[in-house]
Amino acid sequence: MKKPRTALKRTPFKNKARPSGIAHQSKPREGRARKKPDPNSPYQLKKADNRWSKVVREKADYKCLFCGRSGRDYNPDTGIPYVTNAHHMIPKGVSKFYRHNINNGICLCFYCHKHHEEWSPHANKTGFWKKLKKVAPVEYRWYMKRKDEVHPSVKVNYKQVASVMQDILDGKLLGEEEE
């Protein structure tokens, strides 16, 4: 003969815990081994990219290389400030080696960078290179010397790059130190 089924007896979670009443005690913060942050994480890459962009724009005093608009000027129609972007001459997806090189960047206003039919690097590449050669021959020559270079398997520490870019922004590497 089978025993009749009875309801399961459940005890509250608290009763199953250790005598202290806490189910799991964590170690104090000092005693815990800390995970070292990955210097090549997407977070560090984005941080390095943002700082590179800021360095390039500051180097150009936030002025568009093509039309001369400043990122500090306001559009008279809308009252919204003009936005400046840093543009990679050698695309960042093509070369890790030049991705964070300051000489690889030029400052363009949002309109010239994305929408201008004659010289936007994203809308008309041929027009862009013609305009760059005319307006900024030094940057154009820099690009022409390096455009076909190949740098296989370059390892980059993005945390270190972000740190160097911050030092440049703080004036430590451009000879602008305060005495």
N, C-alpha and C positions, 0 to 999 in steps of 0.2 A: 504494500500500500504506500502511495506517495504522500509526502508531507504537503500540506496546503501551503501555497505561496503566501509569504508575508511581505508587507511593504519594507523596502530597504530603509535601514536606519542610517540617517545622515547626521553627521555632526557638523556644527558650524566650523568654518575655516579657522577661526580664532583658536579653537580647541586643538587643532592639529598642529598649530605653530609651536615653535620652540617655547621653552618656559618664559622667555622674555615677552612673549605675545607678538613678536614680529616674525613673519614667515621667513624672511631672508634678510640677514644683516649684511650691509655693504661695508667694505673696508673703509677706513678713514681715507680722505683724499690724498694725504701725503704718502701713505703706504702703497697706494695703487700704482701699478705700472701704467705710465701714460703712453698712448699710441703716438708715435712721431707723425706729424702731418706730412703728407706726401707733397714734396716740392714741385711735382709735375701734375698736380690735381687740376681739374677744370676750374676750380676756384682760383688757384694761383695763376693759371693762364689768363683768366678774365681780368684779374687784378693787374697783371703785367701789361695786358693790352690797353686797359683803361689809363694806366699811368703813362704808357708810351704815347697814347693819343693826346694826353694833356701836355706832355713835354713838347710834342710837335706843334701843337696849337700855341703854346706859350712862346716857343722859339719864333713863331711867325707873328707874335703879338695879336693873335686871334683875328688876323686879317686874311681874307680870301686872296690867294695868289693870283687869281684870274680877274675878278671884278673889283677887288679892293674893299669890299664890305667888311666891316668889323663885327666880331661877335658881341661887341659892346654897344653897337648901334641898334636902334629900334626901327622897325618898319613903320613908316608914317601912317599907312592905311589901317593897320591892325593894332599897333602899339606893342606888338610882341617883338622881343629881341631876335635879331638874326642869329642863326645857329651855325657854328663852324664845325667842320668835320676834319679829321686827319685821314688822308688817303694814302694807302700803300702803293708805291709805284711798282715794286715787285710784289705781286699778290702774296698775302700771308699763307695761303694754302700751297703755294709753289715752293717757297723757301723758308724753312725754319731759321736758317742762318741769318737772313735779313729781316725777319718778322719784327724784331724789336730794335732794329738799327734806326737811329734818329734821322740819318740822311735818307732813308727810304720813305720818309713821310713828307707830305706837303699838306698845307692847310687850305681847305676850300670851304666856301659857304655851302649850306645845304642845297641851294638851287643849282649852283655850278657843279656840285658833286654828283647829284642824282638826276637832274631834270633838263639842264641846258642842252638844246638840240645840237648846237655846234661843237661844244667841247666837253660835255660831261664824260668822265671816264667810264661810266656805266651805260651811257646811251650812244656814244660815238667815240670809240677808241682812237680812230685815225685823227679826228679833229682834236682830241685831247692831246695827243703827242705833238701835233703841229703847234697848238697853242702853248704847250709847255716849252717847246724848243724856242719859241719866240719870246715868251715872257720870262722864263727862268732857264737860261742856257746852262748854268752850272749844275742844276738838278738834273737836267736832261742828259748832260754828258756823264754824270755819275751813274744814271740808269743805264745808258748805252754800254758803259764799260762792264757792267755786272749782270746784265739781263740774261746772258747765256751760261753763266757759271752754274756748276752743279756741285752741291755739297751733300754727298750721300751720308746717311746715318749720323746726323748731327744730334748730339744729346744736349738738351737745354734744361737748365734748372730754373723754372719759371719763378720760384720764390726769390731766387737770387736776382733775377732780372727785375722783378718788381721792386726789390730793395734798392737796386742801382738807379732805377727810374725815380724812386722817391728821393734819393740823394741828389739827383739832378734837379728835381723840383725844389728841393730845399736849398739849392745853390752850393752844395758841397763839392760838386765835381766840375763846375763851370768857372771856378776861380772867383766866385762871388761871396766867399766866406766873410762873415763879420769879424772884425778884430776887436 
